[in-house]
């Protein structure tokens, strides 16, 4: 006795539901893990930067300029007197010239040395001010970082229980789905949400009544893929979800339901709700899946018993 179209449709419908839940739970778990990793390893507080110390050379004030002119004049006068002394070969002009020129040189050196000392003092003061400012910025950064870390740890503590619930639920869902596939009613090549959704469409609309054979789901699915009447790649399906044709209406609805569930289950980490809304959504989803799992497990047991009772198995 072969499986009836009604029972086969119910079986495929259950698998489509489990595939939808698997996608929802995997994506939700991925979002929650990524958010925990982000909170634990990233910071929005910018690191303080040490300012580059720059001190402009102070311009000459009028008194210094006048002094430099006087010192220059002395140097020139001293040089002229020295020249006259050498020319006349007299000692007095040589001595006087040396004294006057020396006074001019010493005055110039003194003015230059004073200017350098003032520059060094201003540079030293600027560096001290920069160090103090950087130290204060580092202290402020540490305070903000500690506060941010405390808030992150609190958010992680709020997310982790939800992640544990989603993880356990995903493992149970995948385990039950594996058991359904393990009945070997559907060929391994078609154990994915896209062909499963198409099979459910064929069976529920009466286009097919079996999986194999010239009029079966496998043959029709391959023909529609070849004719490009349906999209067989999930990433392309997701990109064109809003414009899928009626042949993939069941797939479109399954993915839209999955997206809506993901949005609600990750509302807190996605910034569209508080932790209470997300936690409540996850608890409600978990309770629904527990009740559904009992029903699907009983359905699986009945189908397995029926398949095991057939003489040819």
VENNOR-V177560 format. One record per helix or strand. SS is the DSSP state (H for helix, E for strand). FROM is the first residue (numbers start at 1). LEN is the number of residues. If there is no record, write none. Layout:
BEGIN
[[SS | FROM | LEN] [SS | FROM | LEN]]
END
This chain:
BEGIN
[[H | 5 | 37] [H | 62 | 27] [H | 91 | 91] [H | 188 | 3] [H | 193 | 13] [H | 217 | 10] [H | 234 | 6] [H | 241 | 3] [H | 246 | 20] [H | 275 | 35]]
END
